[in-house]
Amino acid sequence: MVNQQQHNENHFDNAALQYDQVFTLSSIGLFQRARVYHWLEKSGIFKSPRKVLEINCGTGYDAQKLTEMGHSVVATDASDKMIEVAKAARSKDLQFIQLDFGQVDASGMVEKNEVLFSNFGGLNCISGDHLKKFLSSISEQQKKGDHLALVLIPKVCMWESKYFFLRFEWSKVFRRNTKKPLNVNVDGTMVPTWYHSPKEVKTMLGKNYKVLLTKPVAFSLPPSYMEPLFKRWPNALKFLNKLEQVFGQVSLLSAWSDHYIIVAEKVQWE
Ligand SMILES: C[S@@+](CC[C@H](N)C(=O)[O-])C[C@H]1O[C@@H](n2cnc3c(N)ncnc32)[C@H](O)[C@@H]1O
C-alpha cells in the first residue's frame, strides 16, 4: 500500500502547479464543484459549524471555502507539491498537512474531527480492496453522529461513453467498468485510477453508516477534459448546467455520471 501511495504522490506532484488553472478554476470545474456544494448543503451536515478532516485536499480550494463558511478544517494530501501550492495560495491561518491515506488511521485526526471529506476522486487513487480497508478503519474511529462526504468517480460516465462512441473508439466506451486500474492522463502524467460504483461504496459502508444522499455530480455537465471544446461554446455549457439542476436530482444517475457524491452518517460504534 505504501509503495502505491508514494507512487500516486509523485504523479500529483507534477500536476500541482497547473491544477487550479486546468481544473479548479476551469468553467467545467467551477460548475461541477458548485454541484458538490449544492448537495453538501442539501445533506444538512454543514448546518452548524463542524470540525472537518479533509483528505486529498489538493490545492486547498475546499479547505478555504469551508473555513469561510464557518467550519474548522484540517486539510491533508499525500503530495508535497499540492501542499506547497495550497499553503501559498490560501489563507495563512489554514492548516495543511502532508498525509497519505495510509497514515490517516494512525494520525488520530479522525477521532478529533466530525466530518471526513474527500472531494473529486482522491479515493479513486486506491483500489477497491484498499478503499474497503480504509473505510473500515475510518468507521472504527468515527463517533455516532459523525459524517462522511465523499466525491468519487463511478464505473460509467454517459458523457465519456458517448464521446468515445462518436469518435469510433469502441474499446473505450465502457473503459472505466473494470476492477483493474486505468492509467489516466493528469497533465501529462499517467495516474493509475480505480473506479468505484455507488453500490460498491454503500456495501463497504455497511450497517455502520446511514446513507443520507447519493447524487450525481456532472451527469449533464461534461468531464473537465472537454474544457477546450466548451470554451468555444460557453452558452452550451450554461445550458448543460441548467439540465444538471434537473437530471442531477436523480440518485440512480450517480452510477452514470462523471462523479457522484455520497454523504453518510455514522450510526453506531463497532
Ligand atoms: C483529483 S485531485 C482532487 C484534489 C481536490 N480534492 C479537489 O477537489 O480539487 C486528487 C488528489 O488526491 C491526492 N491523493 C492521491 N493519492 C493519495 C493518497 N494515497 N493519499 C492522500 N492523497 C492522495 C492527490 O495528491 C491529489 O491532490
PDBQT file of the ligand as one rigid body, heavy atoms in Angstrom, charges set to zero:
ROOT
HETATM    1  C1  LIG A 301      -8.145  14.864  -8.461  1.00  0.00    +0.000 C 
HETATM    2  S1  LIG A 301      -7.230  15.534  -7.133  1.00  0.00    +0.000 S 
HETATM    3  C2  LIG A 301      -8.511  16.237  -6.103  1.00  0.00    +0.000 C 
HETATM    4  C3  LIG A 301      -7.995  17.422  -5.315  1.00  0.00    +0.000 C 
HETATM    5  C4  LIG A 301      -9.043  18.225  -4.530  1.00  0.00    +0.000 C 
HETATM    6  N1  LIG A 301      -9.718  17.399  -3.547  1.00  0.00    +0.000 N 
HETATM    7  C5  LIG A 301     -10.063  18.899  -5.402  1.00  0.00    +0.000 C 
HETATM    8  O1  LIG A 301     -11.250  18.887  -5.060  1.00  0.00    +0.000 OA
HETATM    9  O2  LIG A 301      -9.712  19.518  -6.400  1.00  0.00    +0.000 OA
HETATM   10  C6  LIG A 301      -6.784  14.094  -6.242  1.00  0.00    +0.000 C 
HETATM   11  C7  LIG A 301      -5.881  14.375  -5.043  1.00  0.00    +0.000 C 
HETATM   12  O3  LIG A 301      -5.710  13.136  -4.338  1.00  0.00    +0.000 OA
HETATM   13  C8  LIG A 301      -4.399  13.132  -3.791  1.00  0.00    +0.000 C 
HETATM   14  N2  LIG A 301      -4.021  11.743  -3.489  1.00  0.00    +0.000 N 
HETATM   15  C9  LIG A 301      -3.808  10.741  -4.370  1.00  0.00    +0.000 A 
HETATM   16  N3  LIG A 301      -3.447   9.618  -3.730  1.00  0.00    +0.000 NA
HETATM   17  C10 LIG A 301      -3.446   9.917  -2.406  1.00  0.00    +0.000 A 
HETATM   18  C11 LIG A 301      -3.153   9.188  -1.237  1.00  0.00    +0.000 A 
HETATM   19  N4  LIG A 301      -2.772   7.899  -1.323  1.00  0.00    +0.000 N 
HETATM   20  N5  LIG A 301      -3.235   9.785  -0.037  1.00  0.00    +0.000 NA
HETATM   21  C12 LIG A 301      -3.638  11.107   0.041  1.00  0.00    +0.000 A 
HETATM   22  N6  LIG A 301      -3.904  11.873  -1.030  1.00  0.00    +0.000 NA
HETATM   23  C13 LIG A 301      -3.815  11.281  -2.259  1.00  0.00    +0.000 A 
HETATM   24  C14 LIG A 301      -3.559  13.758  -4.875  1.00  0.00    +0.000 C 
HETATM   25  O4  LIG A 301      -2.304  14.209  -4.397  1.00  0.00    +0.000 OA
HETATM   26  C15 LIG A 301      -4.476  14.870  -5.376  1.00  0.00    +0.000 C 
HETATM   27  O5  LIG A 301      -4.231  16.082  -4.720  1.00  0.00    +0.000 OA
ENDROOT
TORSDOF 0
